[in-house]
Amino acid sequence: MTTTYANAALLLVSTFALVFSLGLQSQLVNNGHFVGAFINSLAIGTANLVLFKLAPTASGIEIACYLIGGPFGIVCSMTAYRWMRSRQTHFFTTKGGSNA
């Protein structure tokens, strides 16, 4: 039973991370932020590895956690992008290969 809850938690976190990263990736690529998109791709790959390992054998609570992570991930991603954009963080210092 403990393994089920641990797997459920991992599925929740990895789905959240994947959808968060994919939402952020969309914004970064569409706005030409090469460095941010490059770094963010590593997060996408990591979250996918966890999902590929755990999702095929998921049970009821694990499936529920998998489904819950996505909606929270995309909303948090949209909020984080707006916040980062307003602060002009490192993700936004290299656009189009120059400091524009």
VEXZA-954925 format. One record per residue: residue number from 1; residue in three letters; x, y, z of N, C-alpha, C, O, CB in turn. Coordinates in Angstrom, 1 decimal, padded with zeros to 4 digits, m for minus. Glycine has a CB too. Example, Ala and Ser with C-alpha at 12.3 -4.5 7.8 and 13.67 -1.06 7.14 Angstrom:
% residues 2
+-----+---------+--------+--------+--------+--------+--------+--------+--------+--------+--------+--------+--------+--------+--------+--------+--------+
| num | residuo |    n_X |    n_Y |    n_Z |   ca_X |   ca_Y |   ca_Z |    c_X |    c_Y |    c_Z |    o_X |    o_Y |    o_Z |   cb_X |   cb_Y |   cb_Z |
+-----+---------+--------+--------+--------+--------+--------+--------+--------+--------+--------+--------+--------+--------+--------+--------+--------+
|   1 |     ALA |  013.2 | m005.7 |  007.8 |  012.3 | m004.5 |  007.8 |  013.2 | m003.3 |  007.8 |  014.2 | m003.3 |  008.5 |  011.3 | m004.5 |  009.0 |
|   2 |     SER |  012.8 | m002.2 |  007.1 |  013.7 | m001.1 |  007.1 |  012.9 |  000.0 |  007.9 |  013.4 |  001.1 |  008.0 |  014.1 | m000.6 |  005.7 |
+-----+---------+--------+--------+--------+--------+--------+--------+--------+--------+--------+--------+--------+--------+--------+--------+--------+
END
This chain:
% residues 100
+-----+---------+--------+--------+--------+--------+--------+--------+--------+--------+--------+--------+--------+--------+--------+--------+--------+
| num | residuo |    n_X |    n_Y |    n_Z |   ca_X |   ca_Y |   ca_Z |    c_X |    c_Y |    c_Z |    o_X |    o_Y |    o_Z |   cb_X |   cb_Y |   cb_Z |
+-----+---------+--------+--------+--------+--------+--------+--------+--------+--------+--------+--------+--------+--------+--------+--------+--------+
|   1 |     MET |  000.8 | m001.2 |  000.0 |  000.0 |  000.0 |  000.0 |  000.9 |  001.3 |  000.0 |  000.5 |  002.2 | m000.7 | m000.9 |  000.0 |  001.2 |
|   2 |     THR |  002.0 |  001.3 |  000.7 |  002.8 |  002.4 |  000.8 |  003.4 |  002.7 | m000.6 |  003.6 |  003.8 | m001.0 |  004.0 |  002.2 |  001.8 |
|   3 |     THR |  003.7 |  001.6 | m001.3 |  004.3 |  001.8 | m002.7 |  003.3 |  002.5 | m003.6 |  003.6 |  003.3 | m004.4 |  004.7 |  000.4 | m003.3 |
|   4 |     THR |  002.0 |  002.1 | m003.4 |  000.9 |  002.7 | m004.2 |  000.9 |  004.2 | m004.0 |  000.8 |  005.0 | m004.9 | m000.4 |  002.1 | m003.9 |
|   5 |     TYR |  000.9 |  004.6 | m002.7 |  000.9 |  006.0 | m002.4 |  002.1 |  006.8 | m002.8 |  002.1 |  007.9 | m003.3 |  000.7 |  006.2 | m000.9 |
|   6 |     ALA |  003.3 |  006.1 | m002.7 |  004.5 |  006.7 | m003.2 |  004.5 |  006.9 | m004.7 |  004.8 |  007.9 | m005.3 |  005.7 |  005.9 | m002.8 |
|   7 |     ASN |  004.0 |  005.9 | m005.4 |  003.9 |  006.0 | m006.9 |  002.8 |  007.0 | m007.3 |  003.0 |  007.7 | m008.3 |  003.5 |  004.6 | m007.5 |
|   8 |     ALA |  001.7 |  007.1 | m006.5 |  000.7 |  008.1 | m006.8 |  001.3 |  009.5 | m006.7 |  001.1 |  010.4 | m007.5 | m000.5 |  008.0 | m005.8 |
|   9 |     ALA |  002.1 |  009.7 | m005.6 |  002.8 |  011.0 | m005.4 |  003.8 |  011.3 | m006.5 |  003.8 |  012.4 | m007.0 |  003.5 |  011.0 | m004.0 |
|  10 |     LEU |  004.5 |  010.3 | m006.9 |  005.5 |  010.5 | m008.0 |  004.8 |  010.8 | m009.3 |  005.2 |  011.7 | m010.1 |  006.3 |  009.3 | m008.2 |
|  11 |     LEU |  003.6 |  010.2 | m009.6 |  002.9 |  010.5 | m010.8 |  002.3 |  011.9 | m010.7 |  002.3 |  012.6 | m011.8 |  001.7 |  009.4 | m010.9 |
|  12 |     LEU |  001.8 |  012.3 | m009.6 |  001.3 |  013.6 | m009.4 |  002.4 |  014.7 | m009.7 |  002.2 |  015.6 | m010.5 |  000.7 |  013.8 | m008.0 |
|  13 |     VAL |  003.5 |  014.5 | m009.1 |  004.6 |  015.4 | m009.2 |  005.1 |  015.4 | m010.7 |  005.4 |  016.5 | m011.2 |  005.7 |  015.1 | m008.2 |
|  14 |     SER |  005.3 |  014.2 | m011.2 |  005.9 |  014.2 | m012.6 |  004.9 |  014.7 | m013.6 |  005.4 |  015.3 | m014.6 |  006.3 |  012.7 | m012.9 |
|  15 |     THR |  003.6 |  014.5 | m013.5 |  002.7 |  015.0 | m014.4 |  002.6 |  016.5 | m014.3 |  002.6 |  017.2 | m015.3 |  001.3 |  014.4 | m014.2 |
|  16 |     PHE |  002.6 |  017.0 | m013.0 |  002.6 |  018.5 | m012.8 |  003.9 |  019.0 | m013.5 |  003.8 |  020.0 | m014.2 |  002.6 |  018.8 | m011.3 |
|  17 |     ALA |  005.0 |  018.4 | m013.3 |  006.3 |  018.9 | m013.8 |  006.3 |  018.9 | m015.3 |  006.8 |  019.8 | m016.0 |  007.5 |  018.1 | m013.3 |
|  18 |     LEU |  005.7 |  017.8 | m015.9 |  005.7 |  017.7 | m017.4 |  004.8 |  018.8 | m018.0 |  005.2 |  019.5 | m018.9 |  005.2 |  016.3 | m017.8 |
|  19 |     VAL |  003.6 |  018.9 | m017.5 |  002.7 |  019.9 | m018.1 |  003.2 |  021.3 | m017.8 |  003.1 |  022.2 | m018.7 |  001.3 |  019.7 | m017.5 |
|  20 |     PHE |  003.7 |  021.5 | m016.6 |  004.3 |  022.8 | m016.3 |  005.4 |  023.2 | m017.3 |  005.4 |  024.2 | m017.9 |  004.9 |  022.9 | m014.9 |
|  21 |     SER |  006.3 |  022.2 | m017.5 |  007.4 |  022.4 | m018.4 |  007.0 |  022.6 | m019.9 |  007.5 |  023.4 | m020.6 |  008.4 |  021.3 | m018.3 |
|  22 |     LEU |  006.0 |  021.8 | m020.3 |  005.5 |  021.9 | m021.7 |  004.8 |  023.3 | m021.9 |  005.0 |  023.9 | m023.0 |  004.5 |  020.8 | m022.0 |
|  23 |     GLY |  004.1 |  023.7 | m020.9 |  003.4 |  025.1 | m021.0 |  004.5 |  026.2 | m021.1 |  004.4 |  027.1 | m021.9 |  002.5 |  025.3 | m019.9 |
|  24 |     LEU |  005.5 |  026.0 | m020.2 |  006.6 |  027.0 | m020.2 |  007.4 |  026.9 | m021.6 |  007.8 |  028.0 | m022.1 |  007.5 |  026.8 | m019.0 |
|  25 |     GLN |  007.6 |  025.7 | m022.0 |  008.3 |  025.5 | m023.3 |  007.6 |  026.2 | m024.5 |  008.3 |  026.9 | m025.3 |  008.5 |  024.1 | m023.6 |
|  26 |     SER |  006.3 |  026.1 | m024.5 |  005.5 |  026.8 | m025.5 |  005.8 |  028.3 | m025.5 |  006.0 |  028.9 | m026.6 |  004.1 |  026.5 | m025.4 |
|  27 |     GLN |  005.7 |  028.9 | m024.4 |  006.0 |  030.3 | m024.2 |  007.4 |  030.7 | m024.6 |  007.6 |  031.7 | m025.3 |  005.6 |  030.8 | m022.8 |
|  28 |     LEU |  008.3 |  029.9 | m024.2 |  009.7 |  030.2 | m024.4 |  010.1 |  030.1 | m025.9 |  010.7 |  031.0 | m026.5 |  010.6 |  029.3 | m023.7 |
|  29 |     VAL |  009.6 |  029.1 | m026.6 |  009.9 |  028.9 | m028.0 |  009.1 |  029.9 | m028.8 |  009.7 |  030.5 | m029.7 |  009.4 |  027.5 | m028.5 |
|  30 |     ASN |  007.9 |  030.2 | m028.5 |  007.1 |  031.2 | m029.3 |  007.7 |  032.6 | m029.2 |  007.5 |  033.4 | m030.1 |  005.7 |  031.2 | m028.8 |
|  31 |     ASN |  008.4 |  032.8 | m028.1 |  009.0 |  034.2 | m027.9 |  010.5 |  034.2 | m028.2 |  011.1 |  035.2 | m027.9 |  008.7 |  034.6 | m026.5 |
|  32 |     GLY |  011.0 |  033.1 | m028.7 |  012.4 |  033.1 | m029.2 |  013.5 |  033.0 | m028.1 |  014.6 |  033.5 | m028.3 |  012.6 |  034.2 | m030.0 |
|  33 |     HIS |  013.2 |  032.5 | m026.9 |  014.1 |  032.4 | m025.8 |  014.9 |  031.1 | m025.9 |  014.4 |  030.1 | m025.3 |  013.4 |  032.6 | m024.5 |
|  34 |     PHE |  016.0 |  031.1 | m026.6 |  016.7 |  029.8 | m026.9 |  017.3 |  029.2 | m025.6 |  017.2 |  028.0 | m025.5 |  017.8 |  030.1 | m027.9 |
|  35 |     VAL |  017.9 |  029.9 | m024.8 |  018.6 |  029.4 | m023.6 |  017.5 |  028.8 | m022.7 |  017.7 |  027.6 | m022.2 |  019.4 |  030.5 | m022.8 |
|  36 |     GLY |  016.5 |  029.5 | m022.4 |  015.4 |  029.0 | m021.5 |  014.8 |  027.7 | m022.1 |  014.5 |  026.8 | m021.4 |  014.3 |  030.0 | m021.3 |
|  37 |     ALA |  014.5 |  027.7 | m023.4 |  014.0 |  026.5 | m024.0 |  014.9 |  025.3 | m024.0 |  014.5 |  024.2 | m023.7 |  013.6 |  026.8 | m025.5 |
|  38 |     PHE |  016.2 |  025.6 | m024.1 |  017.2 |  024.5 | m024.0 |  017.2 |  023.9 | m022.6 |  017.1 |  022.7 | m022.5 |  018.6 |  025.0 | m024.4 |
|  39 |     ILE |  017.3 |  024.7 | m021.6 |  017.3 |  024.2 | m020.2 |  016.0 |  023.6 | m019.9 |  016.0 |  022.5 | m019.2 |  017.6 |  025.4 | m019.3 |
|  40 |     ASN |  014.9 |  024.1 | m020.3 |  013.6 |  023.6 | m020.0 |  013.4 |  022.2 | m020.6 |  012.6 |  021.4 | m020.1 |  012.5 |  024.5 | m020.4 |
|  41 |     SER |  014.0 |  021.9 | m021.7 |  013.9 |  020.6 | m022.4 |  014.4 |  019.5 | m021.5 |  013.9 |  018.4 | m021.6 |  014.6 |  020.6 | m023.7 |
|  42 |     LEU |  015.4 |  019.8 | m020.6 |  015.9 |  018.8 | m019.7 |  014.8 |  018.4 | m018.7 |  014.7 |  017.2 | m018.3 |  017.1 |  019.3 | m019.0 |
|  43 |     ALA |  014.0 |  019.4 | m018.2 |  012.9 |  019.1 | m017.3 |  011.8 |  018.2 | m017.9 |  011.3 |  017.3 | m017.3 |  012.3 |  020.4 | m016.8 |
|  44 |     ILE |  011.6 |  018.5 | m019.2 |  010.5 |  017.8 | m019.9 |  011.0 |  016.3 | m020.0 |  010.2 |  015.4 | m019.8 |  010.3 |  018.3 | m021.3 |
|  45 |     GLY |  012.2 |  016.1 | m020.4 |  012.7 |  014.7 | m020.5 |  012.7 |  014.0 | m019.2 |  012.4 |  012.8 | m019.2 |  014.1 |  014.8 | m021.1 |
|  46 |     THR |  013.1 |  014.6 | m018.2 |  013.1 |  014.0 | m016.8 |  011.7 |  013.6 | m016.4 |  011.5 |  012.4 | m015.9 |  013.8 |  014.9 | m015.8 |
|  47 |     ALA |  010.8 |  014.5 | m016.5 |  009.4 |  014.2 | m016.2 |  008.8 |  013.0 | m017.0 |  008.1 |  012.2 | m016.5 |  008.5 |  015.4 | m016.3 |
|  48 |     ASN |  009.2 |  013.0 | m018.3 |  008.7 |  011.9 | m019.2 |  009.3 |  010.6 | m018.7 |  008.6 |  009.6 | m018.8 |  009.1 |  012.2 | m020.6 |
|  49 |     LEU |  010.5 |  010.5 | m018.3 |  011.1 |  009.3 | m017.9 |  010.4 |  008.7 | m016.7 |  010.1 |  007.5 | m016.7 |  012.6 |  009.5 | m017.5 |
|  50 |     VAL |  010.0 |  009.5 | m015.7 |  009.2 |  009.0 | m014.6 |  007.9 |  008.5 | m015.0 |  007.4 |  007.5 | m014.6 |  009.1 |  010.1 | m013.5 |
|  51 |     LEU |  007.2 |  009.3 | m015.9 |  005.9 |  008.9 | m016.4 |  005.9 |  007.5 | m017.2 |  005.1 |  006.7 | m017.0 |  005.3 |  009.9 | m017.3 |
|  52 |     PHE |  006.9 |  007.4 | m018.0 |  007.1 |  006.2 | m018.8 |  007.3 |  004.9 | m017.9 |  006.9 |  003.8 | m018.2 |  008.2 |  006.3 | m019.8 |
|  53 |     LYS |  007.9 |  005.2 | m016.8 |  008.2 |  004.1 | m015.8 |  007.0 |  003.7 | m015.0 |  006.7 |  002.5 | m014.8 |  009.3 |  004.5 | m014.9 |
|  54 |     LEU |  006.2 |  004.7 | m014.5 |  005.1 |  004.4 | m013.6 |  003.7 |  004.3 | m014.2 |  002.9 |  003.6 | m013.7 |  005.1 |  005.5 | m012.6 |
|  55 |     ALA |  003.4 |  005.1 | m015.3 |  002.1 |  005.2 | m015.8 |  001.5 |  003.8 | m016.3 |  000.3 |  003.6 | m016.2 |  002.0 |  006.2 | m016.9 |
|  56 |     PRO |  002.3 |  003.0 | m017.0 |  001.7 |  001.8 | m017.6 |  001.1 |  000.8 | m016.6 |  000.2 |  000.1 | m016.9 |  002.8 |  001.1 | m018.4 |
|  57 |     THR |  001.6 |  000.9 | m015.3 |  001.0 | m000.1 | m014.3 |  000.2 |  000.7 | m013.3 |  000.0 |  000.1 | m012.2 |  002.2 | m000.8 | m013.6 |
|  58 |     ALA | m000.3 |  001.9 | m013.6 | m001.0 |  002.7 | m012.6 | m002.4 |  002.1 | m012.2 | m003.1 |  001.5 | m013.1 | m001.2 |  004.1 | m013.1 |
|  59 |     SER | m002.7 |  002.2 | m010.9 | m004.0 |  001.8 | m010.4 | m004.9 |  003.0 | m010.2 | m004.6 |  004.1 | m010.7 | m003.8 |  001.0 | m009.1 |
|  60 |     GLY | m006.0 |  002.8 | m009.6 | m007.0 |  003.9 | m009.4 | m006.5 |  005.2 | m008.8 | m006.6 |  006.2 | m009.5 | m008.1 |  003.4 | m008.5 |
|  61 |     ILE | m005.9 |  005.1 | m007.6 | m005.4 |  006.4 | m007.0 | m004.3 |  007.0 | m007.8 | m004.1 |  008.2 | m007.9 | m005.0 |  006.1 | m005.6 |
|  62 |     GLU | m003.5 |  006.1 | m008.4 | m002.3 |  006.6 | m009.2 | m002.8 |  007.3 | m010.5 | m002.3 |  008.3 | m010.9 | m001.4 |  005.4 | m009.6 |
|  63 |     ILE | m003.9 |  006.8 | m011.1 | m004.5 |  007.4 | m012.3 | m005.1 |  008.7 | m011.9 | m004.9 |  009.7 | m012.6 | m005.5 |  006.5 | m012.9 |
|  64 |     ALA | m005.7 |  008.8 | m010.7 | m006.3 |  010.0 | m010.3 | m005.3 |  011.1 | m010.1 | m005.4 |  012.3 | m010.5 | m007.1 |  009.8 | m009.0 |
|  65 |     CYS | m004.1 |  010.7 | m009.5 | m003.0 |  011.7 | m009.3 | m002.4 |  012.1 | m010.6 | m002.1 |  013.3 | m010.8 | m002.0 |  011.1 | m008.4 |
|  66 |     TYR | m002.3 |  011.2 | m011.5 | m001.8 |  011.5 | m012.8 | m002.7 |  012.6 | m013.5 | m002.2 |  013.5 | m014.1 | m001.8 |  010.2 | m013.7 |
|  67 |     LEU | m004.0 |  012.4 | m013.4 | m005.0 |  013.3 | m014.0 | m005.0 |  014.7 | m013.3 | m005.2 |  015.7 | m014.0 | m006.3 |  012.7 | m014.1 |
|  68 |     ILE | m004.8 |  014.7 | m012.0 | m004.9 |  015.9 | m011.3 | m003.6 |  016.8 | m011.5 | m003.7 |  018.1 | m011.5 | m005.0 |  015.6 | m009.8 |
|  69 |     GLY | m002.5 |  016.2 | m011.7 | m001.3 |  017.0 | m011.9 | m001.3 |  017.9 | m013.1 | m000.7 |  019.0 | m013.0 | m000.1 |  016.1 | m012.0 |
|  70 |     GLY | m001.9 |  017.5 | m014.2 | m001.9 |  018.3 | m015.4 | m002.5 |  019.7 | m015.3 | m001.9 |  020.7 | m015.7 | m002.5 |  017.6 | m016.5 |
|  71 |     PRO | m003.8 |  019.8 | m014.9 | m004.5 |  021.1 | m014.8 | m003.7 |  022.0 | m013.9 | m003.6 |  023.2 | m014.2 | m005.9 |  020.9 | m014.3 |
|  72 |     PHE | m003.2 |  021.6 | m012.8 | m002.5 |  022.4 | m011.9 | m001.1 |  022.9 | m012.5 | m000.7 |  024.0 | m012.3 | m002.2 |  021.7 | m010.5 |
|  73 |     GLY | m000.5 |  022.0 | m013.2 |  000.7 |  022.3 | m013.9 |  000.6 |  023.4 | m014.9 |  001.5 |  024.3 | m015.0 |  001.3 |  021.0 | m014.6 |
|  74 |     ILE | m000.4 |  023.3 | m015.8 | m000.6 |  024.4 | m016.8 | m000.9 |  025.7 | m016.2 | m000.4 |  026.7 | m016.7 | m001.6 |  023.9 | m017.8 |
|  75 |     VAL | m001.8 |  025.8 | m015.2 | m002.1 |  027.0 | m014.6 | m000.9 |  027.6 | m013.9 | m000.6 |  028.8 | m014.0 | m003.3 |  026.9 | m013.6 |
|  76 |     CYS | m000.1 |  026.8 | m013.2 |  001.1 |  027.3 | m012.5 |  002.1 |  027.8 | m013.6 |  002.9 |  028.7 | m013.3 |  001.7 |  026.2 | m011.6 |
|  77 |     SER |  002.2 |  027.1 | m014.7 |  003.1 |  027.4 | m015.8 |  002.8 |  028.8 | m016.3 |  003.7 |  029.6 | m016.5 |  003.1 |  026.4 | m016.9 |
|  78 |     MET |  001.5 |  029.0 | m016.6 |  001.1 |  030.3 | m017.1 |  001.4 |  031.5 | m016.1 |  001.9 |  032.5 | m016.5 | m000.4 |  030.3 | m017.5 |
|  79 |     THR |  001.2 |  031.2 | m014.9 |  001.4 |  032.2 | m013.8 |  002.9 |  032.4 | m013.7 |  003.4 |  033.6 | m013.6 |  000.9 |  031.7 | m012.5 |
|  80 |     ALA |  003.7 |  031.4 | m013.7 |  005.2 |  031.5 | m013.6 |  005.8 |  032.2 | m014.8 |  006.7 |  033.1 | m014.6 |  005.8 |  030.1 | m013.5 |
|  81 |     TYR |  005.3 |  032.0 | m016.0 |  005.8 |  032.7 | m017.1 |  005.6 |  034.2 | m017.0 |  006.4 |  035.0 | m017.3 |  005.2 |  032.1 | m018.4 |
|  82 |     ARG |  004.3 |  034.5 | m016.6 |  004.0 |  036.0 | m016.5 |  004.9 |  036.6 | m015.4 |  005.4 |  037.7 | m015.6 |  002.5 |  036.2 | m016.1 |
|  83 |     TRP |  005.1 |  035.9 | m014.3 |  006.0 |  036.4 | m013.3 |  007.4 |  036.6 | m013.7 |  008.1 |  037.6 | m013.5 |  005.9 |  035.5 | m012.0 |
|  84 |     MET |  007.9 |  035.5 | m014.4 |  009.3 |  035.6 | m014.9 |  009.5 |  036.7 | m015.9 |  010.5 |  037.4 | m016.0 |  009.7 |  034.3 | m015.5 |
|  85 |     ARG |  008.5 |  036.9 | m016.8 |  008.5 |  037.9 | m017.8 |  008.5 |  039.3 | m017.2 |  009.2 |  040.2 | m017.6 |  007.3 |  037.8 | m018.7 |
|  86 |     SER |  007.8 |  039.5 | m016.1 |  007.7 |  040.8 | m015.4 |  009.0 |  041.1 | m014.7 |  009.4 |  042.2 | m014.6 |  006.5 |  040.8 | m014.4 |
|  87 |     ARG |  009.7 |  040.0 | m014.3 |  011.0 |  040.2 | m013.6 |  012.2 |  040.2 | m014.6 |  013.3 |  040.5 | m014.2 |  011.2 |  039.2 | m012.5 |
|  88 |     GLN |  012.0 |  039.9 | m015.8 |  013.0 |  039.7 | m016.8 |  014.2 |  038.9 | m016.3 |  015.3 |  039.3 | m016.2 |  013.6 |  041.1 | m017.2 |
|  89 |     THR |  013.9 |  037.6 | m016.0 |  014.9 |  036.7 | m015.4 |  015.8 |  036.2 | m016.5 |  015.7 |  036.6 | m017.6 |  014.2 |  035.5 | m014.7 |
|  90 |     HIS |  016.8 |  035.4 | m016.0 |  017.8 |  034.9 | m016.9 |  017.3 |  034.2 | m018.2 |  017.9 |  034.3 | m019.2 |  018.7 |  033.9 | m016.2 |
|  91 |     PHE |  016.1 |  033.6 | m018.1 |  015.5 |  032.9 | m019.2 |  015.3 |  033.9 | m020.4 |  015.2 |  033.5 | m021.5 |  014.2 |  032.3 | m018.8 |
|  92 |     PHE |  015.2 |  035.2 | m020.1 |  014.9 |  036.2 | m021.1 |  016.0 |  037.0 | m021.5 |  015.8 |  038.1 | m022.2 |  013.8 |  037.0 | m020.6 |
|  93 |     THR |  017.2 |  036.7 | m021.2 |  018.4 |  037.5 | m021.5 |  018.9 |  037.2 | m022.9 |  019.6 |  038.0 | m023.5 |  019.5 |  037.4 | m020.5 |
|  94 |     THR |  018.7 |  036.0 | m023.4 |  019.2 |  035.7 | m024.7 |  018.0 |  035.3 | m025.6 |  017.4 |  034.3 | m025.6 |  020.1 |  034.5 | m024.6 |
|  95 |     LYS |  017.7 |  036.3 | m026.5 |  016.6 |  036.1 | m027.4 |  017.1 |  036.2 | m028.9 |  017.7 |  037.3 | m029.2 |  015.4 |  037.1 | m027.2 |
|  96 |     GLY |  016.9 |  035.2 | m029.7 |  017.4 |  035.3 | m031.0 |  018.9 |  035.4 | m031.2 |  019.4 |  035.9 | m032.2 |  016.8 |  036.5 | m031.7 |
|  97 |     GLY |  019.6 |  034.8 | m030.2 |  021.0 |  034.8 | m030.3 |  021.7 |  036.1 | m029.9 |  023.0 |  036.2 | m029.9 |  021.4 |  034.4 | m031.7 |
|  98 |     SER |  021.0 |  037.1 | m029.4 |  021.6 |  038.3 | m029.0 |  020.9 |  038.7 | m027.6 |  020.0 |  038.1 | m027.2 |  021.4 |  039.4 | m030.0 |
|  99 |     ASN |  021.5 |  039.8 | m027.0 |  020.9 |  040.3 | m025.8 |  019.8 |  041.3 | m026.1 |  020.0 |  042.5 | m025.7 |  022.0 |  040.9 | m024.9 |
| 100 |     ALA |  018.8 |  040.9 | m026.7 |  017.7 |  041.8 | m027.1 |  016.6 |  041.7 | m026.0 |  015.6 |  042.4 | m026.2 |  017.1 |  041.4 | m028.4 |
+-----+---------+--------+--------+--------+--------+--------+--------+--------+--------+--------+--------+--------+--------+--------+--------+--------+
END
